[in-house]
Amino acid sequence: MLETWFWTLGVVGLYPYVIYPVVVAILGRLIERPIRRDDAFTPRVTVITAAFNEQAHIGATIENKLQLDYPADRLDMIVVSDASADRTDEIVRQIAARDPRVQLLRNETRAGKTSGLNLAIPRAQGEIVVFADANSIYRPDAIRKLVRNFADPRVGYVTGRMLYVNADGSLVGDGCSAYMRYENSLRAAETRIGSIVGVDGGVDAIRRDLYRPMRPDQLPDFVAPLGVAEQGFRVVYEPLAVLTEDTLSAQSQEYRMRVRVALRAFWALWDKRALLNPFRFGLYAWQLWSHKLLRYLSFLPLAAALVLNWLLLPRGGIYALGVMAQVLFAVLCVAAMAGVRGIGQFAGARYSYYFFLLNWASAVAFVRFVRGQKQVLWQPRVG
């Protein structure tokens, strides 16, 4: 009986990380749904950026967007300052004074990113709205690559590819970069079968008329694309729309960010739980269960399987190997976290630690979700 539970829990825990991506890749070869892209398609675009105390980055971010390879008369930008107390507003006003395509909106009382987007969308002139982070730098053709997908009338939301810059070779940064490569390959596979279920949030675009106002506590990077899928449109991944952003090098920063994202994702899944019904949403419901809900909850079956592994140790064989693997995993995590020379710099150690960090953050977020806690405000992401 213990053996049955061990293997069942182990498979369930690893399913969203290993089995699901393989199944999606196979399905993509069997039922591929191509996107009718058109590189000559250049609709009017409004870039929206929510900012709180971003004086260090906002100027470069705005200039980057204004200089992109896109028709100047079809591109404008709105910056929503969420009661910034530094020079963010001043910098935006200076740029707006010489370029009328830039507009500053200000929340006098801090209300969070989602409230900022709700405020800006009605003022957007573009039929396509691009969401850009306050510290994101786009490649010159990023917006062109995003919007070409909207030439297909079935496409309602597009996300690009985030490349994390990890110049310092830090433990967390390296793990984050590897995780994003894994996620991007999965998004490419999901796009081939229809829609993806997760986006980056820093290089996204939506048809303006598909945007639905959200509560301040809702995670726009998750709820907005789910809302588009709920309306029957595709949410797709465009790997050639690239932005670069610094990784978080401090373990505490990455941990807090992962807890915040996981907590808001749990609430988003609760708010959009109708999408989990396979009788209404078919394949997409299975994707949402597999890629998101089971991924965020995988710490539960994995932890239980680890405990059962120790109880089964007297039977030797594969269970003894399993315990040895656990010990090795723990040693690698500790070595990586402590920065032990040699073993701590080994790629397997860094990736092991980041996998542990992801699951620990999900566990903490789940406890907070069960307690009814929510998070509305955020701090600027520090690279």
WOFENTA-V241709 format. One line per field, one symbol per residue. phi: phi as a letter, one per 30 degrees, with the letter a starting at -180 (. if undefined). psi: psi as a letter, one per 30 degrees, with the letter a starting at -180 (. if undefined). burial: # if it has 9 or more other C-alpha atoms within 8 Angstrom, else .. A space follows every 50 residues. Layout:
phi=???
psi=???
burial=???
//
This chain:
phi=.ddddeddddddddedccdeeddddddddcbdcdcddbdddbddbcccbc bbhcedbdddddeeddcddaeddcbbbcccddhdcccedddddddddcbd dcbccbddcdbjdddddeddedcdcddccccbddbccddecddedddddd ddddccabbccccdcbddidedddddddddddddddddddddclbccbbd jcbbbbdedcdcecdedddddcdddddddddjcdcbccddccbcaddddd dddddddddddddddedddddcdddddddcchedddddeddcddddcddd ddddddddeddceedihdddddddddddedddddddddiddiddcdeddd dddddddedddddddddddddidbbcdbcedcd
psi=eeeeeeeeeeeeefefeeeeeeeeeeeffehkjlkiljffjilkkkkkkk kjhhfffeeeeeeeefglikkeggklkkkjkihkgbgeeeeeeeefffjf fkkkkkjfkkfleeeeeeeeeffkfkfkkkkklfgkjklegeeeeeffff fjffkfkkkakkjkkiffgleeeeeeeeeeeeeeeeeeeeeffdllgkle ffilkkkeffkkkllffkjefeeeeeeeefgglkjlkjffjklkkklkfk eeeeeeeeeeeeefeeeeeeehffffjffegbeeeeeeeeedeeefgffe eeeeeeeeeeffeffabfeeeeeeeeeeeeeeeeeeefhkkdeffkeeee eeeeeeeeeeeeeeeeeeeefgklkelllkkk.
burial=....###.##.#####..###..##.##...#....#....######### #####.######.###.#.#...###########..###.###.##.... .####.#...########.##..#.##############.########## ##..############...#########.#...#.############### ########.##..#.##############...#######.#########. ..####.############..#..####..##.################. ##.###.###.##..#..#####..#..#..######..#..####..## ####.###########.##....###.......
//
